[in-house]
Amino acid sequence: MIEARPSIQAFFDEPTHTVSYLIADPATHRAAVIDPVLDYDPGSGEVDTSSVEAILHAAETAGLIIERVLETHAHADHLSGAPFIKRRTGALIGIGEHIRDVQRIFRPVFNAADVKADGGDFDCLYRDGERFTIGGLEVEVLHVPGHTPADIAYKIGDAVFVGDSLFMPDYGTARADFPGGDAHQLYRSIHRLLALPPATRLFMCHDYKAPGRDHYAWESTVAAQHATNKHIHDGITEDEFVAMRDARDATLAAPALLLPSIQVNIRAGRFPPAESNGVRYLLIPVKTKGESGAASAQSDHGTFDKS
């Protein structure tokens, strides 16, 4: 049996350096969106749907029926546009089942009592090894923790959407100091991806235009990562990788959209409930230096950023 090959259209959001994907089965016109971005201006608090509208317009133009929105993890650098797509298309929103672990970490940080128990804000919680279909395409879920406990990759034909585990070879790998992150796990997860056939296409969730490169890029191969990834090419041991990752992570600043992103994304892209005045608010936890308890959970788990 010949495995169906997906059609893939990428949408790059330069403000957050995020790549979203529209994946479709050419035979049935059934489709899914991976990691959609909701445009958010932290200065004004305004949100805009231009990025999601571009994906929906492309789908409509091609006659595609979007059945699912697939999140690779709860992003810390952009707000998810999944609910907007769901409202327009009826698509189911899915994420890895270990999102529960991320929710347990952040629910007390933001006093997010409305976050549903056991990941219930999402329509689908995918298990490692689970398979489902988009038209005639078979999707396999790969649990690849390390960047966060809940990261998953989606294998669709000869293509794998790796989320934040890997970047382009000249940029390296994602940080592992997020709450619940672990550089040892990240090394093993990446090697799980790199155990796939050499010609397997790997699609990144982000690109930051590595020094010396004058254009953005987001497609690589297993073979290219083995040969040239600056952090984890062949010959790099787990201990060497962890030492590099720990040292690098200690120098990284927090993503600009960390606090709003986490609050929204652990709710499957939903904003917190409106207050009595009808306005929705995103919280900024404040703590005094040396303070302990739930209010200090953010600092206890380290700093945040990409790369």
Summary of the structure (lengths in Angstrom):
residues: 307
radius of gyration: 18.7
end to end distance: 39.0
largest distance: 61.7
contacts: 1022
relative contact order: 0.16
helix: 25%
strand: 23%
